[in-house]
Amino acid sequence: MNKYSVFGAGNLGIKALEEIGTKNVNYIIDNDATKWGTKIRDVEVIGIEAYAQKGINDIVIIPFGQYALEMKEQCEEYGIE
């Protein structure tokens, strides 16, 4: 079974996390440094740079919202597909 990471620790990210199920999600990626190191529904929140450095091969879910294009561009910048 595939493992996922969700980009965004806001309302849309949490909804995606709930839909996928926490047991299927390794990380929540977020740009807000104050959230890094915290957990949402027992899933760790990390920054995109830390995520990229770990070399994780998850499917990254980007919820459709105001910042979706920016999130996609950040993933591409760090070589995350």
N, C-alpha and C positions, 0 to 999 in steps of 0.2 A: 504494500500500500504506500502511496505517495505521502510524504510529509510536506507540510506547508509552513510558510511564515507569512504574517499579515503586516502590511505596511500601513501604519497609522494606529495610534492608541486612543483615538477619539471615538465618538459614537458609531461611525460607520465601521471602523476597524473592530470594535467590540462586537457589533452585529455580525460581521464576517466571522470572527472567532467563534461566536456562539453557533453559527450555521455549520461551520466546518467541524466543530467539536474540539475542545482543548487538547484531547489526547492525540489529535492529528496535527497540532501546531507546535513547532519548536520555539519560535520567537515572534515577538511583535517588534517591528522596526518603527522607530519614531525619531523625528528631528528635534524634539524637545528634550534637551539634556537633563532637565529636572525629572524626567520620567525614567531615564536610564537606570538600570539596576533595580527597578521596582518590578512588581509582578501584577498582572491583571488576570484574574481567574487562573492563577498558578502558572502563567506563561510569562517568561522574562521579557522585559522591554530593553532593547539595545539600540544604539545608533547605527546608521547605515555603514559608516566606516568600520566599526567593530564587526558588524555582520559580514562585510566583504572580506575582512582580514581572517575570519574563521574559515573561509572557503566552503561554506555550507552550500549544498546543492538542492535546497528546497525549491518548491514551486512558490513563488512570491505572489500573494494575492494583493492587488491594489483595488480597494473599494472605489467605485465610481463616485466622485464628489468634486468639490471645488479644487482640490490640490492633486487630482489624479494624474494630470499631465506632468506636473512637477515631480511627482514621485516616480513616474515612469522614466523621466529624464535622469533622475538621480541614480536609479538602478542601472541604466545604460552606462552612465559615467563610471560606475564602479564595477562594470562587467557582470552585472547580475541580470540574468535573463528571466 
